[in-house]
Amino acid sequence: MVVWKENLRKGPDALTRTIQVLAVIVWALAFSVLVLVAMARPRIGTMFDRFYDTSIITGPWKKGFFNSIVYLLMCMAGLSAIGLGMNSTRHRRKSDIYRKTFIVFGCVSAAGIALYYALR
């Protein structure tokens, strides 16, 4: 009588760990893009500025940050494509899933790059 073990794997393999690391890196890049966008924005007045009738917008967007933002978006799009490619090779079992992180941030970064070049 042969007894089969339920799960012979001892945890995630190198490809699964690499996909997890890529997902963390993409999240870090997305956070840094948000920080740079917040730094590039002009100061918009608060409720007190409107109440005391002071200037609501103090200056234009800081254009020096846009090149850094686009480079980060390109890195994010590239890593998302690599992660999706690696994830598609690891999509054989029923328990394997596609990471929504790569799909969402790939689309967001492509839209951000297209918006930058459209408004440039």
Biopython code that builds the backbone (N, CA, C, O; Angstrom):
import numpy as np
from Bio.PDB.StructureBuilder import StructureBuilder

atoms = [
    (1, "MET", "N", (0.839, -1.172, 0.000)),
    (1, "MET", "CA", (0.000, 0.000, 0.000)),
    (1, "MET", "C", (0.890, 1.244, 0.000)),
    (1, "MET", "O", (1.776, 1.379, 0.844)),
    (2, "VAL", "N", (0.650, 2.151, -0.952)),
    (2, "VAL", "CA", (1.460, 3.349, -1.101)),
    (2, "VAL", "C", (0.741, 4.510, -0.435)),
    (2, "VAL", "O", (-0.437, 4.763, -0.688)),
    (3, "VAL", "N", (1.464, 5.200, 0.409)),
    (3, "VAL", "CA", (0.903, 6.376, 1.069)),
    (3, "VAL", "C", (1.531, 7.615, 0.447)),
    (3, "VAL", "O", (2.751, 7.774, 0.455)),
    (4, "TRP", "N", (0.688, 8.493, -0.092)),
    (4, "TRP", "CA", (1.174, 9.713, -0.733)),
    (4, "TRP", "C", (1.156, 10.848, 0.271)),
    (4, "TRP", "O", (0.206, 11.016, 1.035)),
    (5, "LYS", "N", (2.198, 11.601, 0.251)),
    (5, "LYS", "CA", (2.237, 12.780, 1.106)),
    (5, "LYS", "C", (1.437, 13.888, 0.448)),
    (5, "LYS", "O", (1.405, 14.000, -0.777)),
    (6, "GLU", "N", (0.803, 14.690, 1.254)),
    (6, "GLU", "CA", (-0.038, 15.784, 0.733)),
    (6, "GLU", "C", (0.788, 16.805, -0.037)),
    (6, "GLU", "O", (0.453, 17.151, -1.170)),
    (7, "ASN", "N", (1.860, 17.284, 0.572)),
    (7, "ASN", "CA", (2.643, 18.351, -0.038)),
    (7, "ASN", "C", (4.125, 18.018, 0.126)),
    (7, "ASN", "O", (4.645, 18.004, 1.242)),
    (8, "LEU", "N", (4.783, 17.758, -0.963)),
    (8, "LEU", "CA", (6.199, 17.424, -0.899)),
    (8, "LEU", "C", (7.090, 18.654, -0.891)),
    (8, "LEU", "O", (8.275, 18.562, -0.572)),
    (9, "ARG", "N", (6.534, 19.794, -1.238)),
    (9, "ARG", "CA", (7.343, 21.012, -1.279)),
    (9, "ARG", "C", (7.610, 21.507, 0.136)),
    (9, "ARG", "O", (6.749, 21.398, 1.010)),
    (10, "LYS", "N", (8.769, 22.038, 0.355)),
    (10, "LYS", "CA", (9.167, 22.521, 1.675)),
    (10, "LYS", "C", (9.043, 24.038, 1.796)),
    (10, "LYS", "O", (9.665, 24.634, 2.676)),
    (11, "GLY", "N", (8.262, 24.665, 0.940)),
    (11, "GLY", "CA", (8.119, 26.114, 0.972)),
    (11, "GLY", "C", (8.310, 26.681, -0.413)),
    (11, "GLY", "O", (8.434, 25.935, -1.385)),
    (12, "PRO", "N", (8.333, 27.985, -0.509)),
    (12, "PRO", "CA", (8.460, 28.603, -1.828)),
    (12, "PRO", "C", (9.846, 28.371, -2.438)),
    (12, "PRO", "O", (10.860, 28.398, -1.740)),
    (13, "ASP", "N", (9.864, 28.148, -3.731)),
    (13, "ASP", "CA", (11.129, 27.962, -4.411)),
    (13, "ASP", "C", (11.724, 29.324, -4.784)),
    (13, "ASP", "O", (11.183, 30.369, -4.423)),
    (14, "ALA", "N", (12.827, 29.296, -5.500)),
    (14, "ALA", "CA", (13.537, 30.542, -5.818)),
    (14, "ALA", "C", (12.712, 31.451, -6.720)),
    (14, "ALA", "O", (12.751, 32.671, -6.560)),
    (15, "LEU", "N", (11.966, 30.882, -7.664)),
    (15, "LEU", "CA", (11.154, 31.693, -8.566)),
    (15, "LEU", "C", (10.024, 32.395, -7.811)),
    (15, "LEU", "O", (9.736, 33.565, -8.064)),
    (16, "THR", "N", (9.398, 31.691, -6.902)),
    (16, "THR", "CA", (8.320, 32.296, -6.116)),
    (16, "THR", "C", (8.857, 33.404, -5.220)),
    (16, "THR", "O", (8.235, 34.458, -5.090)),
    (17, "ARG", "N", (10.001, 33.168, -4.607)),
    (17, "ARG", "CA", (10.604, 34.220, -3.775)),
    (17, "ARG", "C", (11.016, 35.426, -4.609)),
    (17, "ARG", "O", (10.885, 36.564, -4.159)),
    (18, "THR", "N", (11.514, 35.189, -5.820)),
    (18, "THR", "CA", (11.890, 36.292, -6.707)),
    (18, "THR", "C", (10.669, 37.108, -7.095)),
    (18, "THR", "O", (10.738, 38.335, -7.157)),
    (19, "ILE", "N", (9.553, 36.440, -7.357)),
    (19, "ILE", "CA", (8.312, 37.147, -7.678)),
    (19, "ILE", "C", (7.861, 37.988, -6.495)),
    (19, "ILE", "O", (7.397, 39.114, -6.674)),
    (20, "GLN", "N", (7.992, 37.450, -5.286)),
    (20, "GLN", "CA", (7.620, 38.211, -4.096)),
    (20, "GLN", "C", (8.517, 39.432, -3.916)),
    (20, "GLN", "O", (8.034, 40.509, -3.567)),
    (21, "VAL", "N", (9.801, 39.273, -4.150)),
    (21, "VAL", "CA", (10.741, 40.393, -4.017)),
    (21, "VAL", "C", (10.447, 41.454, -5.076)),
    (21, "VAL", "O", (10.485, 42.649, -4.785)),
    (22, "LEU", "N", (10.155, 41.022, -6.297)),
    (22, "LEU", "CA", (9.802, 41.981, -7.343)),
    (22, "LEU", "C", (8.540, 42.757, -6.989)),
    (22, "LEU", "O", (8.445, 43.953, -7.265)),
    (23, "ALA", "N", (7.577, 42.083, -6.384)),
    (23, "ALA", "CA", (6.342, 42.768, -5.974)),
    (23, "ALA", "C", (6.642, 43.821, -4.916)),
    (23, "ALA", "O", (6.072, 44.912, -4.960)),
    (24, "VAL", "N", (7.513, 43.525, -3.979)),
    (24, "VAL", "CA", (7.886, 44.500, -2.947)),
    (24, "VAL", "C", (8.628, 45.681, -3.571)),
    (24, "VAL", "O", (8.399, 46.828, -3.185)),
    (25, "ILE", "N", (9.509, 45.413, -4.525)),
    (25, "ILE", "CA", (10.245, 46.490, -5.188)),
    (25, "ILE", "C", (9.292, 47.384, -5.979)),
    (25, "ILE", "O", (9.443, 48.605, -5.974)),
    (26, "VAL", "N", (8.309, 46.783, -6.661)),
    (26, "VAL", "CA", (7.339, 47.573, -7.421)),
    (26, "VAL", "C", (6.516, 48.449, -6.477)),
    (26, "VAL", "O", (6.232, 49.604, -6.795)),
    (27, "TRP", "N", (6.130, 47.906, -5.319)),
    (27, "TRP", "CA", (5.413, 48.728, -4.334)),
    (27, "TRP", "C", (6.281, 49.879, -3.825)),
    (27, "TRP", "O", (5.785, 50.992, -3.645)),
    (28, "ALA", "N", (7.556, 49.627, -3.595)),
    (28, "ALA", "CA", (8.465, 50.692, -3.141)),
    (28, "ALA", "C", (8.618, 51.766, -4.210)),
    (28, "ALA", "O", (8.650, 52.956, -3.896)),
    (29, "LEU", "N", (8.712, 51.354, -5.463)),
    (29, "LEU", "CA", (8.798, 52.338, -6.550)),
    (29, "LEU", "C", (7.517, 53.158, -6.654)),
    (29, "LEU", "O", (7.567, 54.364, -6.893)),
    (30, "ALA", "N", (6.371, 52.507, -6.475)),
    (30, "ALA", "CA", (5.097, 53.230, -6.524)),
    (30, "ALA", "C", (5.008, 54.243, -5.383)),
    (30, "ALA", "O", (4.517, 55.355, -5.576)),
    (31, "PHE", "N", (5.477, 53.863, -4.207)),
    (31, "PHE", "CA", (5.479, 54.794, -3.082)),
    (31, "PHE", "C", (6.409, 55.966, -3.346)),
    (31, "PHE", "O", (6.075, 57.106, -3.023)),
    (32, "SER", "N", (7.570, 55.699, -3.928)),
    (32, "SER", "CA", (8.499, 56.798, -4.210)),
    (32, "SER", "C", (7.954, 57.715, -5.300)),
    (32, "SER", "O", (8.209, 58.919, -5.266)),
    (33, "VAL", "N", (7.210, 57.178, -6.265)),
    (33, "VAL", "CA", (6.568, 58.020, -7.282)),
    (33, "VAL", "C", (5.544, 58.929, -6.618)),
    (33, "VAL", "O", (5.465, 60.115, -6.938)),
    (34, "LEU", "N", (4.760, 58.379, -5.694)),
    (34, "LEU", "CA", (3.771, 59.203, -4.992)),
    (34, "LEU", "C", (4.435, 60.302, -4.168)),
    (34, "LEU", "O", (3.928, 61.422, -4.109)),
    (35, "VAL", "N", (5.546, 59.997, -3.544)),
    (35, "VAL", "CA", (6.268, 61.012, -2.769)),
    (35, "VAL", "C", (6.797, 62.111, -3.687)),
    (35, "VAL", "O", (6.700, 63.293, -3.355)),
    (36, "LEU", "N", (7.353, 61.736, -4.831)),
    (36, "LEU", "CA", (7.861, 62.744, -5.759)),
    (36, "LEU", "C", (6.743, 63.594, -6.354)),
    (36, "LEU", "O", (6.931, 64.792, -6.566)),
    (37, "VAL", "N", (5.593, 63.002, -6.623)),
    (37, "VAL", "CA", (4.459, 63.785, -7.117)),
    (37, "VAL", "C", (3.995, 64.764, -6.046)),
    (37, "VAL", "O", (3.649, 65.904, -6.354)),
    (38, "ALA", "N", (3.985, 64.330, -4.805)),
    (38, "ALA", "CA", (3.590, 65.228, -3.717)),
    (38, "ALA", "C", (4.595, 66.364, -3.548)),
    (38, "ALA", "O", (4.212, 67.482, -3.202)),
    (39, "MET", "N", (5.870, 66.090, -3.789)),
    (39, "MET", "CA", (6.873, 67.140, -3.685)),
    (39, "MET", "C", (6.811, 68.100, -4.869)),
    (39, "MET", "O", (7.154, 69.274, -4.727)),
    (40, "ALA", "N", (6.381, 67.622, -6.026)),
    (40, "ALA", "CA", (6.330, 68.457, -7.228)),
    (40, "ALA", "C", (5.083, 69.339, -7.272)),
    (40, "ALA", "O", (5.079, 70.367, -7.950)),
    (41, "ARG", "N", (4.050, 68.958, -6.572)),
    (41, "ARG", "CA", (2.799, 69.721, -6.586)),
    (41, "ARG", "C", (2.982, 71.111, -5.985)),
    (41, "ARG", "O", (3.794, 71.300, -5.079)),
    (42, "PRO", "N", (2.230, 72.073, -6.489)),
    (42, "PRO", "CA", (2.258, 73.384, -5.822)),
    (42, "PRO", "C", (1.465, 73.298, -4.528)),
    (42, "PRO", "O", (0.621, 72.420, -4.348)),
    (43, "ARG", "N", (1.754, 74.222, -3.642)),
    (43, "ARG", "CA", (1.024, 74.255, -2.377)),
    (43, "ARG", "C", (-0.376, 74.786, -2.647)),
    (43, "ARG", "O", (-0.549, 75.870, -3.203)),
    (44, "ILE", "N", (-1.361, 74.013, -2.247)),
    (44, "ILE", "CA", (-2.750, 74.427, -2.416)),
    (44, "ILE", "C", (-3.265, 74.846, -1.060)),
    (44, "ILE", "O", (-3.012, 74.186, -0.052)),
    (45, "GLY", "N", (-3.986, 75.944, -1.044)),
    (45, "GLY", "CA", (-4.438, 76.530, 0.211)),
    (45, "GLY", "C", (-5.370, 75.634, 1.004)),
    (45, "GLY", "O", (-6.066, 74.775, 0.463)),
    (46, "THR", "N", (-5.356, 75.863, 2.274)),
    (46, "THR", "CA", (-6.213, 75.116, 3.181)),
    (46, "THR", "C", (-7.477, 75.921, 3.471)),
    (46, "THR", "O", (-7.709, 76.969, 2.868)),
    (47, "MET", "N", (-8.267, 75.432, 4.373)),
    (47, "MET", "CA", (-9.483, 76.128, 4.773)),
    (47, "MET", "C", (-9.151, 77.499, 5.368)),
    (47, "MET", "O", (-9.881, 78.465, 5.145)),
    (48, "PHE", "N", (-8.069, 77.585, 6.112)),
    (48, "PHE", "CA", (-7.695, 78.852, 6.737)),
    (48, "PHE", "C", (-7.245, 79.871, 5.704)),
    (48, "PHE", "O", (-7.505, 81.064, 5.858)),
    (49, "ASP", "N", (-6.574, 79.415, 4.651)),
    (49, "ASP", "CA", (-6.176, 80.325, 3.582)),
    (49, "ASP", "C", (-7.394, 80.924, 2.896)),
    (49, "ASP", "O", (-7.402, 82.110, 2.567)),
    (50, "ARG", "N", (-8.409, 80.122, 2.681)),
    (50, "ARG", "CA", (-9.622, 80.644, 2.057)),
    (50, "ARG", "C", (-10.387, 81.551, 3.016)),
    (50, "ARG", "O", (-10.983, 82.541, 2.590)),
    (51, "PHE", "N", (-10.374, 81.223, 4.301)),
    (51, "PHE", "CA", (-11.100, 82.029, 5.280)),
    (51, "PHE", "C", (-10.485, 83.414, 5.431)),
    (51, "PHE", "O", (-11.199, 84.413, 5.506)),
    (52, "TYR", "N", (-9.150, 83.467, 5.477)),
    (52, "TYR", "CA", (-8.471, 84.750, 5.635)),
    (52, "TYR", "C", (-8.133, 85.397, 4.297)),
    (52, "TYR", "O", (-7.439, 86.413, 4.265)),
    (53, "ASP", "N", (-8.615, 84.825, 3.187)),
    (53, "ASP", "CA", (-8.469, 85.375, 1.847)),
    (53, "ASP", "C", (-7.003, 85.608, 1.467)),
    (53, "ASP", "O", (-6.639, 86.675, 0.973)),
    (54, "THR", "N", (-6.185, 84.607, 1.703)),
    (54, "THR", "CA", (-4.786, 84.664, 1.286)),
    (54, "THR", "C", (-4.642, 83.897, -0.029)),
    (54, "THR", "O", (-5.615, 83.346, -0.543)),
    (55, "SER", "N", (-3.453, 83.866, -0.554)),
    (55, "SER", "CA", (-3.209, 83.187, -1.824)),
    (55, "SER", "C", (-3.443, 81.683, -1.666)),
    (55, "SER", "O", (-2.916, 81.057, -0.746)),
    (56, "ILE", "N", (-4.241, 81.110, -2.578)),
    (56, "ILE", "CA", (-4.571, 79.697, -2.461)),
    (56, "ILE", "C", (-3.506, 78.819, -3.114)),
    (56, "ILE", "O", (-3.127, 77.798, -2.540)),
    (57, "ILE", "N", (-3.019, 79.182, -4.282)),
    (57, "ILE", "CA", (-1.988, 78.403, -4.957)),
    (57, "ILE", "C", (-0.708, 79.219, -4.950)),
    (57, "ILE", "O", (-0.692, 80.378, -5.364)),
    (58, "THR", "N", (0.364, 78.601, -4.476)),
    (58, "THR", "CA", (1.624, 79.324, -4.373)),
    (58, "THR", "C", (2.636, 78.764, -5.362)),
    (58, "THR", "O", (3.539, 78.021, -4.976)),
    (59, "GLY", "N", (2.490, 79.112, -6.619)),
    (59, "GLY", "CA", (3.489, 78.740, -7.606)),
    (59, "GLY", "C", (3.058, 77.584, -8.486)),
    (59, "GLY", "O", (2.066, 76.910, -8.211)),
    (60, "PRO", "N", (3.820, 77.364, -9.551)),
    (60, "PRO", "CA", (3.503, 76.280, -10.500)),
    (60, "PRO", "C", (4.070, 74.939, -10.018)),
    (60, "PRO", "O", (4.708, 74.854, -8.969)),
    (61, "TRP", "N", (3.822, 73.914, -10.806)),
    (61, "TRP", "CA", (4.414, 72.609, -10.536)),
    (61, "TRP", "C", (5.925, 72.704, -10.681)),
    (61, "TRP", "O", (6.420, 73.441, -11.533)),
    (62, "LYS", "N", (6.651, 71.979, -9.873)),
    (62, "LYS", "CA", (8.110, 71.948, -9.959)),
    (62, "LYS", "C", (8.499, 70.920, -11.017)),
    (62, "LYS", "O", (8.376, 69.715, -10.794)),
    (63, "LYS", "N", (8.966, 71.396, -12.159)),
    (63, "LYS", "CA", (9.210, 70.533, -13.313)),
    (63, "LYS", "C", (10.459, 69.664, -13.167)),
    (63, "LYS", "O", (10.622, 68.699, -13.914)),
    (64, "GLY", "N", (11.329, 69.980, -12.236)),
    (64, "GLY", "CA", (12.543, 69.185, -12.052)),
    (64, "GLY", "C", (12.284, 67.773, -11.564)),
    (64, "GLY", "O", (13.124, 66.892, -11.747)),
    (65, "PHE", "N", (11.144, 67.543, -10.951)),
    (65, "PHE", "CA", (10.829, 66.223, -10.433)),
    (65, "PHE", "C", (10.278, 65.291, -11.511)),
    (65, "PHE", "O", (10.294, 64.073, -11.332)),
    (66, "PHE", "N", (9.796, 65.834, -12.618)),
    (66, "PHE", "CA", (9.098, 65.024, -13.605)),
    (66, "PHE", "C", (10.003, 64.000, -14.281)),
    (66, "PHE", "O", (9.554, 62.890, -14.568)),
    (67, "ASN", "N", (11.255, 64.338, -14.540)),
    (67, "ASN", "CA", (12.160, 63.372, -15.157)),
    (67, "ASN", "C", (12.394, 62.176, -14.229)),
    (67, "ASN", "O", (12.418, 61.029, -14.675)),
    (68, "SER", "N", (12.566, 62.457, -12.946)),
    (68, "SER", "CA", (12.744, 61.363, -11.981)),
    (68, "SER", "C", (11.502, 60.491, -11.905)),
    (68, "SER", "O", (11.597, 59.267, -11.807)),
    (69, "ILE", "N", (10.340, 61.124, -11.951)),
    (69, "ILE", "CA", (9.081, 60.375, -11.882)),
    (69, "ILE", "C", (8.951, 59.466, -13.098)),
    (69, "ILE", "O", (8.554, 58.308, -12.964)),
    (70, "VAL", "N", (9.278, 59.972, -14.278)),
    (70, "VAL", "CA", (9.155, 59.162, -15.498)),
    (70, "VAL", "C", (10.141, 58.003, -15.484)),
    (70, "VAL", "O", (9.793, 56.898, -15.902)),
    (71, "TYR", "N", (11.361, 58.230, -15.014)),
    (71, "TYR", "CA", (12.326, 57.140, -14.936)),
    (71, "TYR", "C", (11.855, 56.067, -13.957)),
    (71, "TYR", "O", (12.001, 54.875, -14.226)),
    (72, "LEU", "N", (11.296, 56.479, -12.832)),
    (72, "LEU", "CA", (10.765, 55.504, -11.880)),
    (72, "LEU", "C", (9.579, 54.750, -12.470)),
    (72, "LEU", "O", (9.430, 53.549, -12.243)),
    (73, "LEU", "N", (8.731, 55.452, -13.229)),
    (73, "LEU", "CA", (7.603, 54.782, -13.872)),
    (73, "LEU", "C", (8.081, 53.773, -14.912)),
    (73, "LEU", "O", (7.490, 52.703, -15.061)),
    (74, "MET", "N", (9.151, 54.113, -15.630)),
    (74, "MET", "CA", (9.696, 53.168, -16.613)),
    (74, "MET", "C", (10.264, 51.928, -15.918)),
    (74, "MET", "O", (10.071, 50.806, -16.384)),
    (75, "CYS", "N", (10.957, 52.137, -14.816)),
    (75, "CYS", "CA", (11.469, 50.996, -14.042)),
    (75, "CYS", "C", (10.319, 50.148, -13.518)),
    (75, "CYS", "O", (10.380, 48.919, -13.541)),
    (76, "MET", "N", (9.278, 50.810, -13.049)),
    (76, "MET", "CA", (8.120, 50.096, -12.518)),
    (76, "MET", "C", (7.430, 49.295, -13.619)),
    (76, "MET", "O", (7.010, 48.162, -13.382)),
    (77, "ALA", "N", (7.306, 49.863, -14.815)),
    (77, "ALA", "CA", (6.692, 49.141, -15.930)),
    (77, "ALA", "C", (7.561, 47.947, -16.340)),
    (77, "ALA", "O", (7.040, 46.865, -16.610)),
    (78, "GLY", "N", (8.860, 48.141, -16.386)),
    (78, "GLY", "CA", (9.758, 47.044, -16.743)),
    (78, "GLY", "C", (9.729, 45.913, -15.727)),
    (78, "GLY", "O", (9.659, 44.741, -16.098)),
    (79, "LEU", "N", (9.782, 46.260, -14.448)),
    (79, "LEU", "CA", (9.730, 45.227, -13.418)),
    (79, "LEU", "C", (8.377, 44.533, -13.384)),
    (79, "LEU", "O", (8.300, 43.340, -13.090)),
    (80, "SER", "N", (7.311, 45.265, -13.682)),
    (80, "SER", "CA", (5.990, 44.635, -13.749)),
    (80, "SER", "C", (5.918, 43.655, -14.903)),
    (80, "SER", "O", (5.334, 42.580, -14.763)),
    (81, "ALA", "N", (6.502, 44.008, -16.043)),
    (81, "ALA", "CA", (6.519, 43.096, -17.189)),
    (81, "ALA", "C", (7.363, 41.855, -16.883)),
    (81, "ALA", "O", (6.974, 40.736, -17.218)),
    (82, "ILE", "N", (8.503, 42.057, -16.253)),
    (82, "ILE", "CA", (9.345, 40.916, -15.875)),
    (82, "ILE", "C", (8.616, 40.025, -14.871)),
    (82, "ILE", "O", (8.638, 38.800, -14.985)),
    (83, "GLY", "N", (7.970, 40.654, -13.888)),
    (83, "GLY", "CA", (7.225, 39.888, -12.888)),
    (83, "GLY", "C", (6.068, 39.119, -13.490)),
    (83, "GLY", "O", (5.813, 37.981, -13.098)),
    (84, "LEU", "N", (5.359, 39.725, -14.442)),
    (84, "LEU", "CA", (4.273, 39.006, -15.118)),
    (84, "LEU", "C", (4.809, 37.839, -15.949)),
    (84, "LEU", "O", (4.204, 36.768, -15.997)),
    (85, "GLY", "N", (5.946, 38.060, -16.598)),
    (85, "GLY", "CA", (6.559, 36.977, -17.361)),
    (85, "GLY", "C", (6.979, 35.817, -16.472)),
    (85, "GLY", "O", (6.756, 34.654, -16.810)),
    (86, "MET", "N", (7.587, 36.135, -15.334)),
    (86, "MET", "CA", (7.982, 35.091, -14.395)),
    (86, "MET", "C", (6.755, 34.425, -13.774)),
    (86, "MET", "O", (6.752, 33.219, -13.527)),
    (87, "ASN", "N", (5.726, 35.211, -13.527)),
    (87, "ASN", "CA", (4.515, 34.679, -12.925)),
    (87, "ASN", "C", (3.772, 33.765, -13.893)),
    (87, "ASN", "O", (3.115, 32.816, -13.466)),
    (88, "SER", "N", (3.868, 34.041, -15.187)),
    (88, "SER", "CA", (3.181, 33.186, -16.162)),
    (88, "SER", "C", (3.862, 31.820, -16.281)),
    (88, "SER", "O", (3.203, 30.828, -16.593)),
    (89, "THR", "N", (5.170, 31.761, -16.036)),
    (89, "THR", "CA", (5.831, 30.458, -16.045)),
    (89, "THR", "C", (5.469, 29.646, -14.813)),
    (89, "THR", "O", (5.574, 28.419, -14.824)),
    (90, "ARG", "N", (5.052, 30.306, -13.769)),
    (90, "ARG", "CA", (4.705, 29.640, -12.513)),
    (90, "ARG", "C", (3.182, 29.560, -12.357)),
    (90, "ARG", "O", (2.673, 29.688, -11.243)),
    (91, "HIS", "N", (2.467, 29.356, -13.429)),
    (91, "HIS", "CA", (1.007, 29.325, -13.353)),
    (91, "HIS", "C", (0.481, 27.983, -13.865)),
    (91, "HIS", "O", (-0.362, 27.936, -14.761)),
    (92, "ARG", "N", (0.988, 26.900, -13.287)),
    (92, "ARG", "CA", (0.594, 25.566, -13.739)),
    (92, "ARG", "C", (-0.366, 24.888, -12.766)),
    (92, "ARG", "O", (-1.257, 24.147, -13.181)),
    (93, "ARG", "N", (-0.187, 25.138, -11.493)),
    (93, "ARG", "CA", (-1.042, 24.482, -10.504)),
    (93, "ARG", "C", (-2.290, 25.306, -10.236)),
    (93, "ARG", "O", (-2.348, 26.488, -10.574)),
    (94, "LYS", "N", (-3.273, 24.689, -9.637)),
    (94, "LYS", "CA", (-4.517, 25.374, -9.328)),
    (94, "LYS", "C", (-4.304, 26.440, -8.245)),
    (94, "LYS", "O", (-5.006, 27.451, -8.226)),
    (95, "SER", "N", (-3.350, 26.218, -7.357)),
    (95, "SER", "CA", (-3.111, 27.162, -6.267)),
    (95, "SER", "C", (-2.280, 28.371, -6.695)),
    (95, "SER", "O", (-2.180, 29.338, -5.940)),
    (96, "ASP", "N", (-1.688, 28.342, -7.874)),
    (96, "ASP", "CA", (-0.875, 29.467, -8.356)),
    (96, "ASP", "C", (-1.782, 30.567, -8.886)),
    (96, "ASP", "O", (-2.766, 30.307, -9.579)),
    (97, "ILE", "N", (-1.431, 31.792, -8.546)),
    (97, "ILE", "CA", (-2.247, 32.935, -8.944)),
    (97, "ILE", "C", (-1.369, 33.973, -9.629)),
    (97, "ILE", "O", (-0.154, 34.011, -9.436)),
    (98, "TYR", "N", (-2.008, 34.807, -10.427)),
    (98, "TYR", "CA", (-1.309, 35.966, -10.984)),
    (98, "TYR", "C", (-1.308, 37.080, -9.949)),
    (98, "TYR", "O", (-2.318, 37.321, -9.288)),
    (99, "ARG", "N", (-0.198, 37.744, -9.813)),
    (99, "ARG", "CA", (-0.103, 38.856, -8.876)),
    (99, "ARG", "C", (-0.791, 40.072, -9.470)),
    (99, "ARG", "O", (-0.417, 40.542, -10.544)),
    (100, "LYS", "N", (-1.781, 40.574, -8.783)),
    (100, "LYS", "CA", (-2.494, 41.761, -9.247)),
    (100, "LYS", "C", (-1.611, 43.001, -9.161)),
    (100, "LYS", "O", (-1.860, 43.992, -9.848)),
    (101, "THR", "N", (-0.593, 42.949, -8.328)),
    (101, "THR", "CA", (0.345, 44.066, -8.199)),
    (101, "THR", "C", (0.992, 44.380, -9.536)),
    (101, "THR", "O", (1.074, 45.544, -9.930)),
    (102, "PHE", "N", (1.452, 43.353, -10.237)),
    (102, "PHE", "CA", (2.125, 43.574, -11.509)),
    (102, "PHE", "C", (1.169, 44.091, -12.568)),
    (102, "PHE", "O", (1.542, 44.937, -13.382)),
    (103, "ILE", "N", (-0.050, 43.596, -12.566)),
    (103, "ILE", "CA", (-1.034, 44.029, -13.562)),
    (103, "ILE", "C", (-1.420, 45.483, -13.327)),
    (103, "ILE", "O", (-1.413, 46.291, -14.256)),
    (104, "VAL", "N", (-1.758, 45.815, -12.081)),
    (104, "VAL", "CA", (-2.226, 47.169, -11.761)),
    (104, "VAL", "C", (-1.110, 48.186, -11.955)),
    (104, "VAL", "O", (-1.314, 49.209, -12.608)),
    (105, "PHE", "N", (0.058, 47.920, -11.398)),
    (105, "PHE", "CA", (1.128, 48.901, -11.495)),
    (105, "PHE", "C", (1.725, 48.968, -12.895)),
    (105, "PHE", "O", (2.266, 50.003, -13.283)),
    (106, "GLY", "N", (1.637, 47.895, -13.649)),
    (106, "GLY", "CA", (2.048, 47.962, -15.050)),
    (106, "GLY", "C", (1.150, 48.893, -15.839)),
    (106, "GLY", "O", (1.631, 49.707, -16.627)),
    (107, "CYS", "N", (-0.170, 48.775, -15.631)),
    (107, "CYS", "CA", (-1.120, 49.665, -16.316)),
    (107, "CYS", "C", (-0.986, 51.108, -15.843)),
    (107, "CYS", "O", (-1.033, 52.036, -16.650)),
    (108, "VAL", "N", (-0.819, 51.297, -14.536)),
    (108, "VAL", "CA", (-0.695, 52.651, -13.991)),
    (108, "VAL", "C", (0.586, 53.322, -14.499)),
    (108, "VAL", "O", (0.568, 54.497, -14.866)),
    (109, "SER", "N", (1.674, 52.590, -14.519)),
    (109, "SER", "CA", (2.929, 53.192, -14.985)),
    (109, "SER", "C", (2.872, 53.489, -16.487)),
    (109, "SER", "O", (3.393, 54.514, -16.929)),
    (110, "ALA", "N", (2.255, 52.620, -17.266)),
    (110, "ALA", "CA", (2.107, 52.895, -18.705)),
    (110, "ALA", "C", (1.230, 54.127, -18.927)),
    (110, "ALA", "O", (1.521, 54.950, -19.795)),
    (111, "ALA", "N", (0.161, 54.253, -18.148)),
    (111, "ALA", "CA", (-0.702, 55.435, -18.265)),
    (111, "ALA", "C", (0.038, 56.701, -17.831)),
    (111, "ALA", "O", (-0.135, 57.755, -18.442)),
    (112, "GLY", "N", (0.853, 56.609, -16.791)),
    (112, "GLY", "CA", (1.624, 57.767, -16.340)),
    (112, "GLY", "C", (2.653, 58.211, -17.357)),
    (112, "GLY", "O", (2.843, 59.409, -17.568)),
    (113, "ILE", "N", (3.321, 57.256, -17.991)),
    (113, "ILE", "CA", (4.301, 57.588, -19.023)),
    (113, "ILE", "C", (3.608, 58.210, -20.227)),
    (113, "ILE", "O", (4.095, 59.191, -20.790)),
    (114, "ALA", "N", (2.472, 57.641, -20.622)),
    (114, "ALA", "CA", (1.723, 58.196, -21.754)),
    (114, "ALA", "C", (1.216, 59.598, -21.435)),
    (114, "ALA", "O", (1.245, 60.473, -22.301)),
    (115, "LEU", "N", (0.762, 59.824, -20.230)),
    (115, "LEU", "CA", (0.296, 61.154, -19.820)),
    (115, "LEU", "C", (1.438, 62.161, -19.827)),
    (115, "LEU", "O", (1.257, 63.306, -20.240)),
    (116, "TYR", "N", (2.609, 61.739, -19.372)),
    (116, "TYR", "CA", (3.749, 62.645, -19.377)),
    (116, "TYR", "C", (4.110, 63.076, -20.792)),
    (116, "TYR", "O", (4.320, 64.261, -21.050)),
    (117, "TYR", "N", (4.182, 62.108, -21.715)),
    (117, "TYR", "CA", (4.544, 62.463, -23.079)),
    (117, "TYR", "C", (3.428, 63.171, -23.822)),
    (117, "TYR", "O", (3.701, 63.913, -24.765)),
    (118, "ALA", "N", (2.181, 62.967, -23.428)),
    (118, "ALA", "CA", (1.064, 63.667, -24.063)),
    (118, "ALA", "C", (1.008, 65.137, -23.623)),
    (118, "ALA", "O", (0.663, 66.009, -24.421)),
    (119, "LEU", "N", (1.341, 65.410, -22.372)),
    (119, "LEU", "CA", (1.283, 66.775, -21.848)),
    (119, "LEU", "C", (2.589, 67.524, -21.989)),
    (119, "LEU", "O", (2.652, 68.703, -21.641)),
    (120, "ARG", "N", (3.598, 66.906, -22.470)),
    (120, "ARG", "CA", (4.916, 67.523, -22.580)),
    (120, "ARG", "C", (4.989, 68.484, -23.662)),
    (120, "ARG", "O", (6.038, 69.088, -23.882)),
]
sb = StructureBuilder()
sb.init_structure("model")
sb.init_model(0)
sb.init_chain("A")
sb.init_seg("    ")
for serial, (resi, resn, name, xyz) in enumerate(atoms, 1):
    if name == "N":
        sb.init_residue(resn, " ", resi, " ")
    sb.init_atom(name, np.array(xyz, "f"), 0.0, 1.0, " ", f" {name:<3s}", serial, name[0])
structure = sb.get_structure()
